[in-house]
Amino acid sequence: MIYAVGIGPGDPDMMPYKTVKLLNSADVIAGFETVLNIARSHFNPSAEVISMGYKDQPQQMEVVGERSRDDKVCVVCFMGDVNFSGYEYLERIHNHSQEPNPTIIPGISSAQMAASRTLTAFETAVFLTFHKRGDITEDKEFLVQILKQGKSAIVIPLPWDFMPAEISQFLIERGIPKETKVDVFEYLTWEEKEKSYARTLETCVEKFSDVSLMVVSPNKTQS
Ligand SMILES: C[S@@+](CC[C@H](N)C(=O)[O-])C[C@H]1O[C@@H](n2cnc3c(N)ncnc32)[C@H](O)[C@@H]1O
């Protein structure tokens, strides 16, 4: 049995109770080291922990699959929510753990936190990720279109090629007014690490962390 769980944006208290109970009792807990560290306080102390990085994900996911076929309860931890910018990782479970139907438990996404911080109603906004493999040209065009329609955009940048400064510059070049409100958040909900930056497209020029998220709000002004 494999569970794919979203462990939330960083604060270990921001996790569904169901996920906490699963982590408390799982035989196997897997994920990226930084993600595991967020959830570690909830781990079953006798669980086998399978930590992975970008390079050894396929091999480590194969091990998770083997454990699952040995009737172990396996929990694979995802950053934030599984359903926002998480499906490339989910594919690793399908392909390498050979489990086509892991049970998904959603988590609180960094996008939900950013929406809360900026008072952005979901129905007035679009979620968009550039943090993906392959060509992002269509996603860039989509971002321009939705901003021109007056929708807000909650955007995951692409480290390090298309970060908030590059996104802002691109949007100005594509005709979005340079006064448009931009908020950048680093490490949302991480104790002592969270930072926020109130900017406009014109003033959004810094180099931000790779754990950052951007909200572009064409219908609001920066206070
Ligand atoms: C592959 S995406 C996964 C997003 C995740 N599934 C979610 O729902 O938040 C990883 C990127 O999300 C953004 N991110 C995740 N957690 C964040 C946080 N606490 N604060 C700011 N950005 C965050 C960063 O841009 C990070 O590089």
The ligand as an SDF file (V2000), in Angstrom:
LIG
                    3D

 27 29  0  0  0  0  0  0  0  0999 V2000
    7.7890   21.2390   -7.0750 C   0  0  0  0  0  0  0  0  0  0  0  0
    7.0010   22.6220   -6.3660 S   0  0  0  0  0  0  0  0  0  0  0  0
    5.9060   21.8240   -5.2260 C   0  0  0  0  0  0  0  0  0  0  0  0
    4.8180   22.7430   -4.6760 C   0  0  0  0  0  0  0  0  0  0  0  0
    3.9860   22.0540   -3.6120 C   0  0  0  0  0  0  0  0  0  0  0  0
    3.3550   20.8640   -4.1300 N   0  0  0  0  0  0  0  0  0  0  0  0
    2.9240   22.9670   -2.9860 C   0  0  0  0  0  0  0  0  0  0  0  0
    1.7340   22.6500   -3.0630 O   0  0  0  0  0  0  0  0  0  0  0  0
    3.3300   23.9700   -2.3710 O   0  0  0  0  0  0  0  0  0  0  0  0
    8.2150   23.2560   -5.2730 C   0  0  0  0  0  0  0  0  0  0  0  0
    8.2210   24.7580   -5.2600 C   0  0  0  0  0  0  0  0  0  0  0  0
    7.0710   25.2350   -4.5640 O   0  0  0  0  0  0  0  0  0  0  0  0
    7.3750   26.4640   -3.9370 C   0  0  0  0  0  0  0  0  0  0  0  0
    7.1490   26.3160   -2.4970 N   0  0  0  0  0  0  0  0  0  0  0  0
    6.8790   25.1870   -1.8300 C   0  0  0  0  0  0  0  0  0  0  0  0
    6.7310   25.4270   -0.5090 N   0  0  0  0  0  0  0  0  0  0  0  0
    6.9170   26.7600   -0.3450 C   0  0  0  0  0  0  0  0  0  0  0  0
    6.8910   27.6220    0.7830 C   0  0  0  0  0  0  0  0  0  0  0  0
    6.6560   27.1590    2.0000 N   0  0  0  0  0  0  0  0  0  0  0  0
    7.1060   28.9370    0.5720 N   0  0  0  0  0  0  0  0  0  0  0  0
    7.3330   29.4290   -0.6710 C   0  0  0  0  0  0  0  0  0  0  0  0
    7.3780   28.6490   -1.7570 N   0  0  0  0  0  0  0  0  0  0  0  0
    7.1710   27.3350   -1.6130 C   0  0  0  0  0  0  0  0  0  0  0  0
    8.8510   26.7620   -4.2430 C   0  0  0  0  0  0  0  0  0  0  0  0
    8.9170   27.5520   -5.4010 O   0  0  0  0  0  0  0  0  0  0  0  0
    9.3940   25.3780   -4.5150 C   0  0  0  0  0  0  0  0  0  0  0  0
   10.5630   25.4030   -5.3190 O   0  0  0  0  0  0  0  0  0  0  0  0
  1  2  1  0
  2  3  1  0
  2 10  1  0
  3  4  1  0
  4  5  1  0
  5  6  1  0
  5  7  1  0
  7  8  2  0
  7  9  1  0
 10 11  1  0
 11 12  1  0
 11 26  1  0
 12 13  1  0
 13 14  1  0
 13 24  1  0
 14 15  1  0
 14 23  1  0
 15 16  2  0
 16 17  1  0
 17 18  1  0
 17 23  2  0
 18 19  1  0
 18 20  2  0
 20 21  1  0
 21 22  2  0
 22 23  1  0
 24 25  1  0
 24 26  1  0
 26 27  1  0
M  CHG  2   2   1   9  -1
M  END
$$$$
